[in-house]
Each structure stands twice: as C-alpha cells, then as structure tokens.
Amino acid sequence: MQKQLQQITADMQLEEHYLTLEKALLDLYFHKNFTTKSLAHTTGLPIPIVSAMKKEFAKRGWGKHSLTKKGQLAISQYFQLSGADAKLYLQLTTDDAFRTEWITQNISELSTIYDARPTADVAIDQAKCTVETALKRALLALDYTMLLNKRILCLGDDDFISIALAFLLKKISPHSTTKIVVLDIDSRVLYTISKIAKDYELPIKTDYYNVQEPLPKTYIQHFDCVYTDTPYTLIGAQLFLSRAINALKPEAMRHVFFSYAKRSYQKQWELQQSLHAMGFVIDSIKYDINTYEGAQILGATSSLFVLQTTEQMTSYIPNQRKFMRPIYTGEIERKSVVYQCINCQHSLTVGAGHQYTTIVQLQSSGCPICENKKFSQIKRAVRKTQFQRVLGHHILLELHDCDVALLNDVQQIKTIMCQAAHKAKATIVTEHFNHFSPYGVSGVVIIQESHLTIHTWPEFGYAAIDVFTCSSKLALHEAVQYITEQFNAGNATQHYVHRGK
C-alpha cells in the first residue's frame, strides 16, 4: 500500500509527503464518514487538494467520503489495526478533556513501573521526567501519525518514553507492527527497560550506544521518528540531533520530538540557527509538556520542539568518526557551589571533582559534622572549558539587486573590499582579484586577522561576500555596512557564524 500512496503523491504532484495520505486514511478509517472540510482541517491541506486526493482513493476502490470494505481491509492490514480500539483513538485525537482525564487515570498504572527507574546520573545530564510528561510525549506520536506501523527510536531514554509509547500502543492497537528501539549509554537504563519490556510483552528493543561514536549501520536511515532529551549544552544537542538525522529514513516529513532545557534568548537563537542549518522545520514548540522530578534543571521544566525533516537534511556533526569534544554540562561548565550547614555552619563545596556532585546527594547524606540535612548556598562559580572559546567570527553577506555595472568592475570591487578591510581596522597582508569572461569577479583580501572574499554574478545582480576574522577586536559590522552601501544593494541579508566553538 505504501507504493500506492507514493504513486498518488507523484500523480497529484503533492508537495506534502505520502505520510499526509496516511493521516487522511486513518481519519477515514476511524471516523467512518469524514467530510472534505474536516479532512482538510486535520491534514492541513487545502480543500481542492483534499477533493483530488479523495478521487484518487476512489479510483483504487477504497472509497471517497467513507471507506468501502476493500478500503477498510487495506488500511487495517497496512496499519495492523485488528483489535484496535477505535473509540479510544477518536477520543484521544479529538477530545482534549477526555485526553487530560485519560492521562490522569493512567498515571497510577504506570507509576509503579516508573518507580523502578535508576537514579538520575547528573554527570550525563540525566533528569527523570514525570509519568504525566511521558504520557504527553507519547501522545505526540499519535498526533503526528507516528505511532501505528512505524519504527520509533528513543535516543537516550532515562525518561522511559519507550515504555509510555509501548503502553499507549497496546491500549490503542495491541497487534500493531510498530517497533521501538532504545539506544542509551547507561546500562542500568537498558537493563531496566529490557526487563519491563519482557515482563509486559512490549515491542521494545534495547542496545548500548555512546552517541559520541558513529551510529551503527544497523540503525542508519531506519526510523520514522526519533525521541530525544539531549544534554543541556548546545554542542550536545547538535550531536544528538545529528545522530537523529542519520537514523531517520531519508524522505521528508519525518519527525524528531526533541526536549531541551530552557535557555537565554541568545542561546535559543544559537540553537534555532543550528536547527535551520541542519534542515529542520520547527513545527511547534511545546512549553507545557516537560516537567522533571527534582531540580536538576532550572525550574524543573524544559521546552519540547516538534521538528519536521525536509529534503535538505544535513548532519551538523558527521557520522564518520568518533566525536572527541565534551558534550555534557559537567564537562563544559565546571560548576561548584559552596553550601553552609544551617545548624553548625560547616561549609562544603558541591560539584564535579568533589565528594558530592549535587546538592541532592549532600542532603541525602547530611552534614558530616552534625548530620543536619538543611543547607544554604553561600557561593557559586562556573568555569567553562577551553572548548567554549570562539576561534573565529564569520559574517556571510548576501547582496541582491546590486549595481550591475559595478559587479563587473574588478578595479572598483578591489578598492571597495580593501577599503572595507581598513574600515574594520584590519591589517592587509595581500590581495588578489580576477575578472571572468564575459562577466563576474572573484577576489580575496588576506588580512593578518583572516580574510575578506567576494564572488559576483552581474547577470543576477548578486554578490556573495565573506568577512572572517580570528580577532574579536575588529569592527566587522562597519566593514559589512560599508560594503552594502557601496554596492547599493536593494536587498541584503547577513548570517553570523561562530567558528571553532
């Protein structure tokens, strides 16, 4: 049936992936009779497109406004819906009040299982989410048609999202062919999940994996969606998401459900720049899902990004060799906090390299002098590793609708670029510019602090310019502003990149 859906997508020249057709067929199957307008609403497609799609379904004998017996059988076999709870599916996907009530009712059933989770290892940024959070995350797979007849990867799973997914799957469609794989570095997590999966007959496979190693070939381009709650560092998030890209099937419209600790606006901007560079579309950001037990992260909450893949996916970090840089908060930000016992005023330092790495451990053990378990914070320090140094500052300048004659004038371009280097207060070492026949100029100004380069396309009124320096003291923005003005660009965009960070 997948090939037929792919053919319909091609015949209709549908920009959306065939997964949208899967969503439409599931709606028709469970709702029995679904109007074109309702289907347009649930799939996000325009009504004329939905009408054309229904006609394609009818051509294959599946039905149009409601499914024929042939259509019901085909969809049931494709998604393995024998014994599926249609009422529960409909209520969970259409009734928010029921959904909230269902989560509340099932928290107690899962709590016993979740109580078996190993203690969080803060050295690798573990923080256990609540059972309610796990169920909410699992329901996202249902919302995005990523639960039935799918392959789901949990990349790091101290939250036991795999258990919540399998639990939801058994409730809705106990005979589904969905496979869930857990890859984790923590053997305690893998052992516990494996035991639970065996005891409750859940479709979960576990495997040891250090994300700093290349993803094994067995798992490359294997999955429909990925769940990951990454380290709290930007480089950690970039590495986990790169491995997620390697794991996903290459077609567009796959999903990554990505949890990340809340950060400053600057750090959020850096994260979203990375997501854009990797080719992700941010479908939505959920601010009300992730809650964690304890206070391992600020406010015990984080954001959940629903990411959608495109045809332009690129791993930020290649999968060819081991990644050697540190990725966890404790490796990058060496935090230490001095606490004082409220009872006897004895002071202790908590953090990496000390007897107690977290305040929770100290409180559990108590003061070594008087055994009191209450402490006050009196001093805090953070020392970042050298990997956080920025080695270079790089501005990529895109100039459109420029003066066409100027774009083909090698002498004027040379003058402008050298003058821009002076505006930046850089020291010029050498320069070289070349005019191409019949038009176009390329040139470079080598400066002691790095370089400025330009490539022009007069036939398109476009120039691509790089301003790069290893010195934080240069006035790069003055150079960029000068270049933009001199070329009289009608449309200019800048992309700022930290190099070597």
C-alpha positions as CSV (number, residue, x, y, z in Angstrom):
1,M,0.0,0.0,0.0
2,Q,2.9,2.3,0.6
3,K,3.9,2.2,-3.0
4,Q,0.3,3.1,-4.0
5,L,0.4,6.1,-1.6
6,Q,3.7,7.2,-3.1
7,Q,2.2,6.9,-6.6
8,I,-0.8,9.0,-5.6
9,T,1.6,11.6,-4.2
10,A,3.6,11.6,-7.5
11,D,0.4,11.7,-9.7
12,M,-1.0,14.7,-7.8
13,Q,2.4,16.4,-7.7
14,L,1.7,16.8,-4.0
15,E,4.4,18.8,-2.2
16,E,3.5,17.1,1.1
17,H,4.8,13.6,1.7
18,Y,2.7,10.4,1.4
19,L,2.6,10.4,5.2
20,T,-0.1,13.1,4.8
21,L,-2.2,10.5,2.9
22,E,-1.7,8.0,5.7
23,K,-3.1,10.6,8.1
24,A,-6.2,11.1,5.8
25,L,-6.8,7.3,5.5
26,L,-6.6,6.8,9.3
27,D,-9.1,9.6,9.8
28,L,-11.4,8.0,7.3
29,Y,-11.0,4.6,8.9
30,F,-11.7,5.6,12.5
31,H,-14.2,8.4,11.8
32,K,-16.2,6.2,9.3
33,N,-17.6,9.2,7.5
34,F,-15.5,12.3,7.2
35,T,-16.3,15.5,5.3
36,T,-13.9,17.1,2.9
37,K,-13.7,20.2,5.1
38,S,-13.0,18.1,8.2
39,L,-10.3,16.2,6.4
40,A,-8.7,19.4,5.2
41,H,-8.6,20.6,8.7
42,T,-6.9,17.5,10.1
43,T,-4.4,17.1,7.3
44,G,-3.7,20.8,6.8
45,L,-4.3,20.5,3.1
46,P,-6.4,22.9,1.0
47,I,-9.9,21.7,0.2
48,P,-9.3,21.4,-3.6
49,I,-6.3,19.2,-2.8
50,V,-8.3,17.0,-0.4
51,S,-11.1,16.6,-3.1
52,A,-8.5,15.5,-5.6
53,M,-7.0,13.1,-3.0
54,K,-10.4,11.5,-2.3
55,K,-10.8,10.9,-6.1
56,E,-7.5,9.1,-6.1
57,F,-8.7,6.9,-3.2
58,A,-11.9,6.2,-5.1
59,K,-10.0,5.1,-8.2
60,R,-8.4,2.4,-6.2
61,G,-11.7,1.2,-4.7
62,W,-11.0,2.5,-1.2
63,G,-14.0,4.8,-1.1
64,K,-14.3,8.6,-1.1
65,H,-16.3,10.1,1.8
66,S,-16.4,6.8,3.6
67,L,-14.3,3.7,3.1
68,T,-15.5,0.7,1.2
69,K,-14.9,-2.8,2.6
70,K,-11.9,-3.1,0.3
71,G,-10.6,0.2,1.7
72,Q,-11.2,-0.8,5.3
73,L,-9.4,-4.1,4.8
74,A,-6.4,-2.4,3.0
75,I,-5.9,0.1,5.7
76,S,-6.5,-2.4,8.5
77,Q,-3.8,-4.6,7.0
78,Y,-1.4,-1.7,6.3
79,F,-1.6,-0.4,9.9
80,Q,-2.3,-3.8,11.6
81,L,-5.5,-2.4,13.1
82,S,-7.0,-5.8,14.0
83,G,-8.4,-5.4,17.5
84,A,-7.8,-1.7,17.5
85,D,-9.8,0.4,20.0
86,A,-11.5,2.9,17.6
87,K,-13.3,4.7,20.3
88,L,-10.2,5.4,22.3
89,Y,-8.3,6.5,19.2
90,L,-11.1,9.0,18.4
91,Q,-11.4,10.3,21.9
92,L,-7.6,10.8,22.3
93,T,-7.3,12.6,19.0
94,T,-10.5,14.8,19.2
95,D,-11.5,15.4,22.8
96,D,-9.0,17.4,24.9
97,A,-11.0,17.0,28.1
98,F,-11.0,13.2,27.7
99,R,-7.3,13.3,26.8
100,T,-6.5,15.1,30.1
101,E,-8.7,12.7,32.1
102,W,-7.1,9.6,30.4
103,I,-3.6,10.8,31.3
104,T,-4.7,11.3,34.9
105,Q,-6.3,7.9,35.1
106,N,-3.3,6.1,33.7
107,I,-0.6,7.8,35.7
108,S,-1.2,5.4,38.6
109,E,-0.9,2.4,36.4
110,L,2.5,3.5,35.1
111,S,3.8,4.9,38.3
112,T,4.8,1.5,39.7
113,I,6.8,0.8,36.6
114,Y,8.4,4.3,36.5
115,D,9.4,4.0,40.2
116,A,11.8,1.3,39.0
117,R,13.9,3.8,37.1
118,P,17.5,4.1,38.1
119,T,18.6,7.3,39.9
120,A,19.5,10.1,37.6
121,D,23.1,10.4,36.6
122,V,23.7,14.1,36.5
123,A,27.2,13.6,35.0
124,I,25.5,12.8,31.7
125,D,22.7,15.4,32.2
126,Q,20.0,12.9,33.2
127,A,16.8,14.2,34.7
128,K,13.8,12.0,35.1
129,C,10.6,13.3,33.7
130,T,7.2,12.8,35.4
131,V,4.9,10.0,34.4
132,E,2.4,12.7,33.1
133,T,5.2,14.1,30.9
134,A,6.0,10.7,29.5
135,L,2.3,10.1,28.5
136,K,2.0,13.5,27.0
137,R,5.1,12.9,24.9
138,A,3.9,9.5,23.8
139,L,0.6,11.1,22.6
140,L,2.5,13.3,20.2
141,A,3.4,10.2,18.2
142,L,-0.4,9.7,17.8
143,D,-1.0,13.3,16.9
144,Y,1.7,13.2,14.2
145,T,0.7,9.8,12.7
146,M,4.0,8.3,14.1
147,L,2.6,5.6,16.3
148,L,1.0,3.0,14.1
149,N,3.0,0.8,11.7
150,K,6.2,2.8,12.5
151,R,9.8,2.4,13.7
152,I,10.5,4.7,16.6
153,L,13.9,5.5,18.1
154,C,14.4,6.7,21.6
155,L,17.9,8.2,21.6
156,G,18.8,8.2,25.2
157,D,15.8,7.1,27.4
158,D,16.3,7.6,31.1
159,D,12.8,9.1,30.9
160,F,11.4,5.7,29.8
161,I,9.4,7.3,26.9
162,S,9.7,3.9,25.2
163,I,7.6,2.4,27.9
164,A,5.0,5.1,27.6
165,L,4.9,4.7,23.8
166,A,4.5,0.9,24.1
167,F,1.8,1.3,26.8
168,L,-0.2,3.7,24.6
169,L,0.3,1.4,21.6
170,K,-1.1,-1.7,23.4
171,K,-4.1,0.4,24.5
172,I,-5.0,1.5,21.0
173,S,-3.7,-1.2,18.7
174,P,-2.4,-4.3,20.5
175,H,-1.4,-6.1,17.3
176,S,0.5,-3.2,15.7
177,T,3.8,-4.0,13.9
178,T,5.4,-0.8,15.4
179,K,8.9,-1.4,16.7
180,I,10.5,0.8,19.4
181,V,14.3,0.9,19.8
182,V,16.2,2.4,22.7
183,L,19.8,3.4,22.3
184,D,21.5,4.6,25.5
185,I,24.9,4.8,27.2
186,D,23.5,3.9,30.6
187,S,23.5,0.1,31.1
188,R,21.2,0.5,34.1
189,V,18.5,2.1,32.0
190,L,18.9,-0.5,29.3
191,Y,18.6,-3.4,31.7
192,T,15.5,-2.0,33.4
193,I,13.7,-1.2,30.2
194,S,14.6,-4.7,28.8
195,K,13.2,-6.4,31.9
196,I,10.0,-4.3,31.8
197,A,9.5,-5.0,28.1
198,K,9.9,-8.7,28.7
199,D,7.6,-8.8,31.7
200,Y,4.8,-6.8,29.9
201,E,5.4,-8.2,26.4
202,L,6.2,-4.7,24.9
203,P,7.7,-4.3,21.4
204,I,10.9,-2.7,22.7
205,K,14.5,-3.5,21.7
206,T,17.4,-2.0,23.7
207,D,21.0,-1.6,22.6
208,Y,24.1,0.1,24.2
209,Y,25.2,3.2,22.3
210,N,27.5,6.1,23.1
211,V,26.3,9.0,20.9
212,Q,29.9,10.2,20.5
213,E,30.6,7.1,18.4
214,P,29.2,6.9,14.8
215,L,25.7,5.5,14.6
216,P,25.9,1.7,13.7
217,K,24.9,0.9,10.2
218,T,22.1,-1.3,11.5
219,Y,20.2,1.9,12.5
220,I,21.1,4.3,9.7
221,Q,18.0,5.5,7.8
222,H,15.9,3.0,9.7
223,F,13.4,5.1,11.7
224,D,10.2,7.1,11.1
225,C,10.6,9.3,14.1
226,V,13.1,10.0,17.0
227,Y,12.5,11.0,20.6
228,T,15.5,12.6,22.4
229,D,16.0,14.5,25.5
230,T,19.5,15.9,24.9
231,P,22.3,17.2,27.1
232,Y,21.8,20.8,28.3
233,T,24.6,22.1,26.1
234,L,24.4,23.4,22.6
235,I,27.1,21.0,21.3
236,G,25.3,18.1,23.0
237,A,22.0,19.0,21.3
238,Q,23.8,19.4,17.9
239,L,25.4,15.9,18.3
240,F,22.2,14.1,19.3
241,L,20.2,15.7,16.5
242,S,22.9,14.9,14.0
243,R,22.6,11.2,15.1
244,A,18.8,11.5,14.8
245,I,19.2,12.7,11.2
246,N,21.4,9.7,10.5
247,A,18.8,7.4,12.0
248,L,15.8,8.8,10.2
249,K,14.5,7.5,6.8
250,P,15.7,9.9,4.1
251,E,12.2,11.0,3.0
252,A,10.9,14.4,4.2
253,M,8.2,14.8,6.9
254,R,9.8,12.5,9.4
255,H,9.7,13.8,13.0
256,V,12.0,14.4,15.9
257,F,10.5,15.1,19.3
258,F,13.3,17.0,20.9
259,S,13.4,18.2,24.5
260,Y,15.9,20.9,25.5
261,A,16.4,22.9,28.7
262,K,15.2,26.5,28.6
263,R,18.0,28.9,27.9
264,S,18.6,32.6,27.4
265,Y,17.3,34.2,24.2
266,Q,20.8,34.3,22.8
267,K,21.3,30.6,23.4
268,Q,17.8,29.8,22.0
269,W,18.8,31.8,18.9
270,E,22.0,29.8,18.5
271,L,20.0,26.6,18.9
272,Q,17.5,27.6,16.2
273,Q,20.3,28.6,13.9
274,S,21.6,25.1,14.2
275,L,18.2,23.6,13.5
276,H,17.9,25.7,10.4
277,A,21.4,24.7,9.3
278,M,20.6,21.0,9.7
279,G,17.4,21.4,7.5
280,F,14.8,21.1,10.3
281,V,11.4,22.9,10.2
282,I,10.1,23.7,13.7
283,D,6.6,22.5,13.5
284,S,5.8,23.7,17.0
285,I,7.3,24.3,20.4
286,K,5.5,22.9,23.4
287,Y,6.1,24.8,26.6
288,D,3.6,22.9,28.8
289,I,4.6,19.3,28.5
290,N,8.1,18.7,30.0
291,T,8.2,18.5,33.8
292,Y,11.0,16.8,35.7
293,E,11.3,15.2,39.1
294,G,13.7,17.1,41.4
295,A,15.5,20.3,40.4
296,Q,18.2,19.1,38.2
297,I,17.4,21.7,35.6
298,L,16.2,25.3,36.0
299,G,12.6,25.3,37.2
300,A,12.4,21.5,36.6
301,T,11.0,22.1,33.1
302,S,12.2,22.3,29.5
303,S,10.8,23.0,26.1
304,L,9.8,20.3,23.6
305,F,10.4,21.0,19.9
306,V,8.4,19.1,17.3
307,L,10.9,19.1,14.4
308,Q,10.0,18.0,10.9
309,T,12.5,16.9,8.3
310,T,12.9,18.3,4.8
311,E,14.7,17.3,1.7
312,Q,17.7,19.4,2.8
313,M,18.7,17.5,5.9
314,T,22.4,17.7,6.8
315,S,24.1,16.4,9.9
316,Y,25.8,19.2,11.8
317,I,28.3,16.6,13.0
318,P,29.4,13.9,10.5
319,N,28.8,10.2,11.3
320,Q,32.2,9.0,10.0
321,R,34.3,9.1,13.2
322,K,34.2,9.4,16.9
323,F,33.3,12.8,18.3
324,M,36.0,13.8,20.7
325,R,34.7,17.1,22.2
326,P,32.9,17.1,25.6
327,I,29.1,17.4,25.3
328,Y,27.7,17.3,28.9
329,T,27.2,20.2,31.2
330,G,29.6,18.9,33.8
331,E,32.4,18.6,31.3
332,I,31.9,22.0,29.7
333,E,30.7,24.1,32.7
334,R,32.6,23.1,35.8
335,K,30.1,24.3,38.3
336,S,30.9,24.4,42.0
337,V,28.7,25.7,44.8
338,V,29.6,26.3,48.4
339,Y,26.9,25.3,50.9
340,Q,26.8,26.0,54.6
341,C,25.0,23.8,57.1
342,I,22.2,25.7,58.7
343,N,22.8,24.0,62.1
344,C,26.6,24.1,62.6
345,Q,27.7,26.5,59.8
346,H,30.1,23.9,58.4
347,S,30.9,24.7,54.7
348,L,31.1,22.1,51.9
349,T,31.8,22.5,48.2
350,V,29.4,20.6,45.8
351,G,30.2,20.0,42.2
352,A,32.3,18.0,39.7
353,G,35.6,16.7,41.3
354,H,34.2,17.0,44.9
355,Q,32.8,14.4,47.3
356,Y,29.2,15.5,46.5
357,T,28.4,16.3,42.9
358,T,24.9,17.6,43.6
359,I,23.0,19.2,46.5
360,V,20.6,16.2,46.4
361,Q,23.5,13.9,47.3
362,L,24.6,16.2,50.1
363,Q,21.1,16.5,51.6
364,S,20.7,12.7,51.4
365,S,24.0,12.1,53.3
366,G,23.6,15.1,55.7
367,C,26.2,17.3,57.2
368,P,29.4,15.2,58.0
369,I,29.7,17.2,61.3
370,C,26.2,17.2,62.7
371,E,24.1,15.1,60.2
372,N,21.7,18.1,59.6
373,K,20.1,17.9,56.1
374,K,19.4,21.6,55.6
375,F,21.9,23.9,53.8
376,S,22.1,27.4,52.5
377,Q,24.0,28.4,49.4
378,I,26.7,31.0,50.0
379,K,28.9,30.9,46.9
380,R,28.6,29.7,43.3
381,A,31.2,29.6,40.5
382,V,31.2,28.3,36.9
383,R,34.4,27.7,34.9
384,K,33.9,26.9,31.2
385,T,36.3,24.6,29.3
386,Q,38.5,25.9,26.5
387,F,36.1,24.3,24.0
388,Q,33.8,27.2,24.6
389,R,36.3,29.6,23.1
390,V,35.2,31.2,19.8
391,L,38.2,30.9,17.4
392,G,36.6,32.9,14.6
393,H,33.8,35.4,13.8
394,H,32.3,34.9,10.3
395,I,29.7,37.1,8.6
396,L,28.2,35.7,5.4
397,L,26.8,38.6,3.4
398,E,24.2,38.1,0.7
399,L,23.7,41.1,-1.6
400,H,20.8,41.2,-4.1
401,D,19.7,43.8,-6.6
402,C,23.1,45.4,-6.7
403,D,24.5,47.9,-9.3
404,V,25.1,45.5,-12.2
405,A,27.9,47.6,-13.8
406,L,29.8,47.7,-10.5
407,L,29.5,43.9,-10.1
408,N,31.6,43.5,-13.3
409,D,34.2,46.2,-12.5
410,V,37.2,44.4,-11.0
411,Q,39.1,47.6,-10.1
412,Q,36.2,49.2,-8.2
413,I,35.5,46.0,-6.4
414,K,39.1,45.7,-5.3
415,T,39.0,49.2,-4.0
416,I,35.8,48.6,-2.0
417,M,37.0,45.4,-0.5
418,C,40.4,46.8,0.6
419,Q,38.7,49.9,2.0
420,A,36.3,47.6,3.9
421,A,39.3,45.9,5.5
422,H,40.5,49.4,6.6
423,K,37.1,50.2,8.0
424,A,37.3,47.0,10.1
425,K,40.7,48.2,11.3
426,A,42.4,45.1,9.9
427,T,45.9,44.9,8.6
428,I,46.1,43.9,4.9
429,V,48.8,41.3,4.0
430,T,48.0,40.8,0.3
431,E,45.1,40.8,-2.1
432,H,44.1,39.2,-5.5
433,F,41.2,39.8,-7.7
434,N,40.2,38.2,-11.0
435,H,37.7,39.2,-13.8
436,F,36.0,36.3,-15.6
437,S,34.8,36.4,-19.2
438,P,32.2,37.6,-20.1
439,Y,31.3,38.7,-16.6
440,G,31.9,38.1,-12.9
441,V,34.6,38.9,-10.4
442,S,36.2,36.9,-7.6
443,G,38.6,38.3,-5.1
444,V,40.2,37.9,-1.7
445,V,41.8,40.3,0.7
446,I,44.1,38.4,3.1
447,I,44.5,40.2,6.4
448,Q,46.6,39.4,9.4
449,E,43.4,38.5,11.2
450,S,42.0,36.2,8.4
451,H,40.3,37.4,5.2
452,L,37.5,39.1,3.2
453,T,36.3,37.4,0.0
454,I,33.8,38.2,-2.8
455,H,32.2,36.5,-5.8
456,T,29.8,38.4,-8.1
457,W,27.1,37.4,-10.6
458,P,26.4,40.6,-12.5
459,E,23.7,38.7,-14.6
460,F,21.7,38.2,-11.4
461,G,22.7,41.4,-9.7
462,Y,24.1,39.3,-6.8
463,A,27.3,39.2,-4.7
464,A,28.4,36.6,-2.1
465,I,30.7,38.1,0.4
466,D,32.5,36.6,3.4
467,V,34.1,38.7,6.2
468,F,36.0,36.4,8.5
469,T,38.4,37.2,11.4
470,C,40.0,35.4,14.3
471,S,40.1,38.7,16.3
472,S,37.2,39.9,18.4
473,K,38.6,43.4,18.2
474,L,37.9,44.1,14.5
475,A,34.9,46.2,13.5
476,L,33.3,43.6,11.2
477,H,29.9,45.2,11.1
478,E,31.3,48.5,10.0
479,A,33.0,46.7,7.1
480,V,29.8,44.9,6.2
481,Q,27.8,48.2,6.3
482,Y,30.3,49.9,4.1
483,I,30.3,47.1,1.5
484,T,26.4,47.0,1.4
485,E,26.2,50.8,0.9
486,Q,28.9,50.8,-1.9
487,F,27.2,48.1,-3.9
488,N,23.9,49.8,-3.5
489,A,22.2,46.6,-2.7
490,G,18.4,46.5,-2.8
491,N,18.2,43.5,-0.5
492,A,21.0,42.5,2.0
493,T,21.0,39.6,4.5
494,Q,23.6,38.6,7.0
495,H,24.4,35.3,8.6
496,Y,26.7,35.4,11.7
497,V,28.6,32.2,12.5
498,H,30.9,31.4,15.4
499,R,33.9,29.4,14.1
500,G,35.7,26.8,16.2
501,K,33.3,26.9,19.1
